[in-house]
Amino acid sequence: MPFVKFVTIFLVSVVAQFFLSSPAKAQDSAAPGAAQTTQILRVFLDCATCDFNNIRQDISFINYVVDRGSADVHVLITTEGTATGGREYTFEFIGLGVFALERQRTTFVSSGTDTEDERRRGVSRTFALGLAPFLVRTPEAARFSLQYSEPAAGTASTALVHDPWDSWILRLGSSVELNGEERQGSSRIRANASANRTTERWKLSLSSNGDFNTSEFTLSDGRKVESSTDSWSVSGSVIKSIGPEHWAALVRTEVRSSTQSNERVLARQAIGVEWDRYPYSESTRRSLVFQYSIGLLKAKYYQTTLFGKTEETLGDHRLAAILALRQPWGTWRASAAYSAYLHDSSKYNIDLFADADVRLFRGFALNVEGSFTRVRNQIFLAAGTATDEEVLLRLRRLETGYRYRMLVGFSFQFGSIFNNVVNPRWSATTGRQWGG
């Protein structure tokens, strides 16, 4: 059978790779000084959001390897959004083998107004500077030098600059999308606006979104079926740090509408508190957060609900635990949340989620993702049976007791450990495949 043949070939490849790689590992460990005397620095770059080709072109004086077990240095790069709409890149330089006692950490912060080229150059520059303590311990050390660009006269890079916007960042966006074929067509209009202010102690956020969809289909008998879904929301939140590292408080207001969810208008106000087991300063590498919020909502519905309501006022609360780890062995995220209405504890939701991407051994990585929701709080559902058109076109939410999603996958790579060459030929994308 083809499947049995595939499994057999795969298992043989795994066993062969294990035995073939073991002598190499033994040889490396038997000669720990080799990296100082004979080798160009070997680096395993671990970054999910970096432009790898650009880095390899900018920093060409090292060997890039495809597996951590073959590296002298593991460079783990994590990112986090900043108040200005940019990103903070945190670089962890983890020495391996002869460099096992060497570990460096540095950061690069891009602005929300930086171009892609400016961000890429900043990442490459920071990456090269962080490698310096390792490079000086190689035979290539004499080839490197450090340069300093003198700032323009009358300026100081460390001086405080007056900000007329007082840290406020404003954004506006809109899009119109049209799709069509001979017997079907659709249009979608989206718009959004936001205002954010972030300081060490406060996070203020205002946002609004609108999404309006229309579709038309011509059936085989000539009938035309039209559908439309509209949704919009306006929300604002105030988050205050409580102490320097572990606690925060939340006040949030939201008003939204959705034809699909039978919500003509839903207004909710909530307060909450959060505690992180680890300091917030370590959030790009690890966090274990516990959150609790309680709120009051008032809803008006397009159609009478299953419970005979056209409007109602309810209280609700939510408790959640969220774990996120980004370590040299891979990433792990998991969360569990319980939410319920205060007037009736039988109307609740339980949400479970887990996602892991783990390097188990040389060249082999396992990816597992899964989510499950126990649904018991669909008080907004319209009474009556949904038509076939409403079901197929997803015009309204359907009653359900659960939702789930599962994904399991792996990747296995063996062969050359080096990954230095950049060859962009026939790699440009134009949105249409012409062959090749």
N, C-alpha and C positions, 0 to 999 in steps of 0.2 A: 504494500500500500504506500502511496506517496507520503502520507504523514509519518508512517513508521520509518521510511527511508530518511526523511528529513531529520527526525529526532535522532536516529542513529548517527548520521553525519555530524550533527551538532555536538553530540556527546563525545564522539571521537575527537572533534576539534578542540573541545574544552580540555580533555585529558592531555592531548598533545601539547596544547599551549601551556598547561600547568608544568609538565615535565621539561619543556623546552625553556621556560622562563626561570625555573628554579636554579639551574647552574649560574645564570646571569646574576641572580640575586646573591647567591653565595659568593661569587667572585667579587661583587661590589662590596659586600660586608667584610670580605677577607682583606681588602685593600682600601681602608678608609681614607688614606691620604691621596688617593688617585685624583680626587676632585681638585686638590690643591696643586697638583704637579703636571697633569697631562690633559685635563678636560676643559673644554669651553663650558661655561656655566649652563646647566640644563634646568629649564624652568617649566613647571606645569601651571598654566594660566587657567584659573577657575573663575569664570565670570559669565553670568547668563545674559547680561545686557551690553557687553562691550563689542566694539567693532574689531574682531580678531584680526582680520586681514590688514586693517590700518595699523594696528599695533605691531604686527610682524614686519610691515614695511618700514615703520618708523624706528623700531628697535631690532636691528638685524645682527647684533653682535653677541647674541646668545642662541642656544639651541632650545627650541620649543618641543616638548615631548607630549605624547598623547595620554600618558598614564602617570599618576602620582608616584607609583613605585619606582619609576625610572628617573625621577627628578632630584636635583640638589636643593631646589627651592620650590615650595608650593605657594603661589600667589593667589589668595582668595580675595575677590573684590565683591563687596556688597554695596547696594545703593539705597538711598532713602530720599523722598521728595523734600524740598526746602520751601520756606515761606514765599520765596520769590518766583516759584514755579520751576526752579532748577532742580539739580540733584546733588546730593552729597555722596561721593564715592569714598568708601573706606577700604584701604589696602592693608591686608595682613600678609606679611612676608614670613613664611614659616620654613625655617631651615630643616633639611633632612640629611641623614647620613653624617658626613663630616661637619656639616653646618647645624647639627641638631640643637646646639645651644644658642643659635642665633635666631632672633625673632624681632621683627620691626613692624610698626604700625604707623600709617600716615593717611591723610585725607586730602581730597580735592573737591572743591565746591564750585559747581557751575551755576551761572545765573539763568533765570528764565528767558532772558533776552539773548543769550549766547547762540551763535549759529552752531550747526552740527560740526563744522570744521573746528571751531573754537573748543567745543567740548572734547572732541577727539584728540586735539593737540594737548589739552590739559591732562587728559588721562594718560597719554603716552609719556608726557614729561614727568608726571608723578610716579608712574611705573618705573621709569629709568632711574630716578633719584632713589627710590626705595631699594633698588638692586645694588646700590653702591657698596654697602658693607659686605656683600657677598663677592662682588667683582674684585675688590681689592685683595682678596685672598686667593685669586687665581693667577696663573702665569700671564694673563692678559692685562694685569693691573697697570703696567707701565704705559699702556696705550690710552688710558682714560685721563681726563682732566675736568675740573669743575670751573664753570664760568658764571659770572654774576653780571646781570644787566643793571647798570646804574639808573635809578629813577630820574625822571626829568627834574630840572631845577625847580625848587619851590613846592615840590610834592613830597608826600610821605605816605607810603603804603599802609602804615599802621595808624594813621590819623583818623579820628572820627569824622565822618562826613554828615553834614546836615541833610536830613531826608524830608523834603516838603510833603511827601505822602504819608509820613508817620507809619511806615511798614505796611500800608494797605496795598494789595495787589488786586487789580480789576481785570476781568476777562469777559469777552463777548464772543459768541460763536453761533453760526447758523449754517444749515446745509439743505439743499434740495436734491432729491434723488429720483430719477425717472428710469423705469425699466419697462420693456415691452417686447411682445412677440405678436404674431398675427392674431392669436386667439386669446391673449391675456396681456394685461398691462397693470402697472402699479406706480404710485407716486408716494413719496415720503418727505415730509418737512420736519426738520428738527431745529430747535433753537435753545440756547442756554446762556446764562449770565451768572457771574459769581463775583464775590468780593471777600477777600480773606486778609486777615492780619494775624501774624504769628510772632510772638516774642518768647523769651525764656519762661515766662509765667502764664501767658494768655494765648489762647487760640480762638479767634473770632471768625465765623464763617457764615456767609449768606449765599444762597444759590437758588436758581430757578431753572427748570427744564420743561420743554414741551416736545411732544412726539405725536405727529398726526399722519396716519396711513390710510390710503385708499387703494383698493384693488378691484379689477373687473375681469371676469372670465366669460368666454363664449363656449357654451356646451355643444355637444354633438348635434342636438336637435335645434340649434340656433338660439336657445334661450341665453340671456345674459344674467350673470350673477354678480352683484356688487357687494363689497364689504368695506367697512371703515372702522378703525379703532383710533381713539384719541386718548391721550393722557398728558397730564401736566402736574408739576409740583413746585412749591416754594418752601424753602426751609432755612432755618437759621440756628446756629448753635454757639454757645459760649463754654469754653473749657478752661478751667483754672487749675494750675499746678498747686498741689498741697504738699509742701516740703520739696526738697530738691530732686528726689530720685524715684519715689515709688507710688505716690498717690496723686489722683486727679479727680476733679468734680465736673459734672456736665449739666447744662441746661439747654434744652432743645425744643424748638417749635417747628411744626410741619403742617402744611395744608396741601392736599393733593386731590386729584380726580382721575378716574380711569373707567372708560366704558367697559373694558374687558372684565374688571373686577366689580362692576355694578356700583361704583362709588361716584356719586354725583359730586359730593364734597366731603372730605374727611379732614378734620382738624385735630391735631394731637399736640399736647404739651407734656414734657417729661423732664425729670431730674434723675441724675445717676452719679455713681461713684465707681472709680477704677483703682485697682491695686496691682502692681507688677512685682512679681517675686524678685526679678533682677532689676538693676538700675536702668532707667530709661536710656542712659548713655551707651548701653550695650545692646540696644534694640535691633541693630542691623545684624547681630550675630545670634542673639537668643532673647526670648521673652516668654514669660508665663503670666498671662493677664487674667484677672478675675473682674467681671463687670456686673453691676446690678443697677437697674433703672426701674422707675415706676412712673406711670403717666395717666393722663385723662384724655379721652378722645370723644369727639362728637361727630357722628356720621349721618349723612343723608344719601339715600339710594335712588338710582334710576327706576328700579322696579322693586316691588314688595319682595322681601327676602323669604327664605324657607321658614323663618320664625315669625312671619307676618309683620315685619317691621319696615317702615318707610324712612324712619330716622330713629336714632338712639344715642344715648350718652353712656359711656362705659369707662371703667378703670382697667388698666392692665399693668403687668410687670414682667421683667425679663432678667434671667440670671445666666451668665455665660462664662466659660473658661476657654482660653485660647493659648496654645503652645506653638511657638515658632522657633526652629533651630536652623542655623546655617553654619555647618562645621566642615572641616576638611574631608570628612567621610561622605558628605552629601547634605541634603536638606530634609527637614521633617516639619510638617504642619499638622495640627490637629485641633479640633474645637468641639465643644458640646454646649448647647444652649437650650434653656427651658423658658417658654413664655406662655402666659395664660391670662385670661380675663379675671378680674378680682371678684366679680359677682357670681361666677360659676367656674369652679376649678376643673370641671370636665371639658371645658373649651380651652384646649392648650395645644402647643406645638413642642416637639422635641426634635432638635436638629443635631446630627452627628456628622462630622467631616474629618477625613484624614488623607494626607498626601505625603508620600515619601519617595525620594529619589536618592538611592543609596548605592555607593560603590562597595560591592561585597568582596571582590578580590581583583587582581590585576586584569584590567580591561573589561570587567563585567559589572554592569550597573542594572539595578532593579528599580522599576517605577511602579508604584501602587497608588491608586487614588479611589476613594469611595465616599459616598455621602448617603445618608438616609434621614428622611423626615417623617415623623409620626404626626399626621395632620388631624387635628380635632377642633380647629377654631375658624372654620369657614362660615362665619355668621353673615357674611356679605352676599352669599350666593342668592341669585334670583330664584324665586319659586317657579315651578313649571319645568317641563322637559325641554332640553335644548334640541333645536332642529338639526338635521344632518348638515346643513350649510354652516351653522354655528359651530358644530363640532369640528368639521373638516377645515374650516377657515380660522379656527381658534378665536372666535369672536367673543366668547365668554368663558370664564373659568368653570370647570366641571368639578363636581363633588368627588373627593377621593379621600382615602384613609391613610395614604402614604405616598412618598416619592423616593426613588433611589437612583443611584448611578454608580457603576463600577468600572474600573479600568486597571488592567494588569499588563505590564510590558517589561521587556528587558532589552539591553543592547550589549553586544559582545564584540570587542575589537582586538585584533592581534595582528602581528606583522611588525613593520618598522616602528620604532618608538619616536622617531623625529617627525616634526610637523612644521618645517620652516618655510616651505615654498608657497608663494602666493602667485596663482595663475588665474587671472580674471577672464580669460578668453571664453566667449559664449556663455558667460554667467550673468550678463545684463538681462533684466526683465522688462518687458514692454507691455505686459498684460495680455499678450497673445503668443501662443506657441506656434512657431513656424517649422519646427523640426530641427534636425541636426544630428 
